[in-house]
Amino acid sequence: MKNRIQRLRAEAEANYRNFDGIEYGGNRYNNAVAGNGRGMGAEVLDPNDRTWTVSVVNASTAAVTGVTLFGASKDLTDANKDGDITISVAESSHLQLKTELLTTPVRILGLKYTVTTAAQFSNALTLADGTSSGAVASRIWQPLNYRSAQNQLTTQVDAPTFEFLLSATSYITFTMAASETVTFTFTIVEKSMQKNILRGAPAVAASTQMAPTGLPQIDLKRGL
């Protein structure tokens, strides 16, 4: 039994899978989630591949309501988007992101939200999940409940506890002020990995690390 466990450990480490204390790519990214004692739990989520930087621009001189992020099953191609609204994703595109969510749900933990004018923070975000049968579950998230860790910037809030299980059926809606530009930086801590099933690896990649704030007195306490 002991030899079998040692062999499984060696195989897992060779494939950068989930054993506490492994070295990811030669660097000590020790952020794997432990298993249940009977086998492997979650695979290590690549620490350099877990953020989405989503920018939204309102070109109108009037406020626009019902701006929607994500929601692949409702509007995959943004065909129903207001013409004055532009949504871009720095790492890819809104279309690619939503298409990926059709098969790869993720868990978001951590949000940095920057705006042009601080008044935009008065517009709450609605976090929703709607099914094809018409059921909708929603929650209200108030940006004004948070503040920036970066010298108390009035146009930025850091919300390390922001959490959202994001799939093809879930989305975020909010109102944008006139001539406003906002940027959301989402941090992924869990990602479904269906293709892993074909190679006998865990179907979830995960990390216990949240996004850094940039302030050493906060980040060092969290082990980043």
Buried (B, 14 or more C-beta within 10 A) or exposed (E): EEEEEEEBBEEBBEBBBBBEEBEBEEEEBBBBBEBEEEEBBBBBBBBEEBBBBBBBBBBBEEBBEEBBBBBBBBBBEBEEBBEBBBBEBEEEEBBEBBBBBEEBBBBBBBBBBBBBBBEBBEBBBBBBBBEEEEEEEEEEBEBEEBBBBEEEEEBBBBBBEBBBEBBBBBBBBBBBBEBBBBBBBBBBBBBBBEEBEEEEBBEBBBBBBBBBBEEEEBBEEEEE
